Amino acid sequence: MSRIGNKAILIPDKVKVSVADNVVKVEGPKGKLELTIVPRISVAVDGNNVRFTRAGETRQDRALHGLSRSLVNNMVLGCLNGFKKKLIINGVGFKAAVQGKNLNLSLGFSHPVIYPIPSDIKVTVEENTNVVIEGVDKQRVGAVAADIRRYYPPEPYKGKGVRYSDEIIRRKEGKTAQSK
């Protein structure tokens, strides 16, 4: 029995959800999203609830039941409030700036790193070192944040690099001189 898949999604007043041929469309104040659900999972909108049922009891059906419900729930939350990820850049001379549709990152390399910002994502830079990524789709926001972080992941000795705001970097002790 899928505990997550059996829970109904409550639709807020500002959000509209429609289902046609296992394609779920969600529209809200922040934007529109669309998702095709696997045919083994059926979706029904009754009143202000969205319910999911599965065709069988196989392991894959049970897994897809909860996954489908979670994806549609994230769509509803994204269209209502949006999602946000914050990145912090640590290091001497490390900074970021938005230039048109690109994010210009100075990360200690001999060249600036230019990251093209996707059209459905909004990126802002605060104080040259705090990058805020916002969007309707939770997966896209997380993927963009991971792409930017991948250019210079935080290193454990000095703590330099790009990290998530809620990420904790465990620092290591450096080499020490031995006396003979």
N, C-alpha and C positions, 0 to 999 in steps of 0.2 A: 504494500500500500504506500503510495507516494504521498507524504505529508505535504510537500510543497505543491505538487501538481493538483491536489484536491482542494487547496485553498482558492476561493474566488478572489478575483481582482476587483476592488471597488473603484469605479470610474468617477473621478472628481467632476464637478459641474462644468468646468471650463474645457474639458477634454471630450472629444468625440471618438468613439471606436466603432469601426465597421468591419464585417467579415464577409468575404465573398470568395468561394472556391479555395478555402484554406489560406487566403491572403488576408492578413490582418493589417488594417490601415488605422493609424492613430494620428489625430490632429489636435493640436493645442495651441496655447498662446506663444510658445517658443518655436514651434515648427511642426513639420509633418514627418512621419516615419512609416515604413512599410516592411512587412516581413512575411515570407512564405513559410507556412507550417507544414511539416511532414504529413502526408495523407493518413498515416496511422493514428494521428492525434486529431481529434475534432474540437473545434472552437465554437462556442455559442455565446451570444450577447443577450442577456435577459435583464431588462430594466437598466440598472446602473451597475451590473456585475458582469464579469467575463468568466466563463467556466470552461474547463478543459476536461476531456474524457479520452481514454486510450482504447484502442481496438482490442488489445490482448494483454497477456500477463508475461510476455517475454522480458528478458533483462533489458533489451534495447528499448522496448515500448515504455517500460517503467522509467528509464533514464530520460527518454525524450519527453515524457509527460512533465516532469519537473523542470527540464530545460526550457521547454516551450513556454510554460507559465512564467518563469523567471525572465525570459527575454521580452515577453509582452509587458510584464510589470515594469521592466526598465524602460521600455518605450513610453509607457504612460507617465512615469516619473520624469523622463527626459523632456517630453512635450509639455509637461506642466511647469517644472522648475529648471530643467537643464542640469548638466553635470559639470564639475570643475575639478581640475588637478593643478596643484602648485608645485613648481620646481624651484630649487634654490641653487644658485651657482656660487661655489666657494673657490677661492684662489686669488692670488695677487694678479691684478690686471685682467681677470676673467669678467666678462660682461656680455650682455645681450641687448639687442635693439631690433624693433620691428621697422622694416623699410619696405613700404608698399605691401606686396603679398609675400614677402620673404622675412624670415627671422635670421638676423645676422648675429652669429655667436663668435666671440673672441675667447678661445679656450686654451691659449698658450701655444698654439701651433704656429707655424711660420705663415699661415694663411687664415683668413676668416672662414668659418664654416657657415654656409648659406643653406638654410632649410626652407623649402617652399611650403607655405601654409596652405592646407587644403581649404577649399571654398566653404565647406560647412562647419569649419572650426574657427573660433575667434581666439587670437593670442594677444595678450597684453604684457608689457614689461613694466615692473615697478622698481624704482631705485636701481636700475641697471643690472640687478642680480636676482630678482624674483620674477619668474615667468609664470603667468596664469593662463591656463588652457581651458576654454569653455566650449560647450557644444551640447547638442540635443542627444546624440548617440553615445552612450556610455563606452561602447567598444572603440569607437573612433577616437574619443578623447584620451582613453588609456593608451591606444596605439601611438598617437602623436606624442604623448608624454614619454613613452618608452623609446621612441625613435630619437627624440632630442637627448634623453638621458644616455643613450647608447654611444653618442659621440665622445663622451668623457665620463665614464662611470666613476663614482667616488672611490678614491683609493684609501686604504686603511692607515697609512703612515702619517700623512699630513692632512688628510681629509679634503683634499682638493677634488673638484669635479662637480658634476651635476647630480643632485639628489632630489628625491621627493621631499616635500615639507614635513611629512610625518615619518620619514625614514630615519632610523638610527644607525649611524656608522660606528662599528666597534673598532676603536683605534688600537693599533699594535705598537709595541715598544720597538724603537729602532735599534741599530747595532750599538754596542757600547765598546769603548776602548779597553783592552785588557792590559794590565800592568804586569811586568815580569819581574 
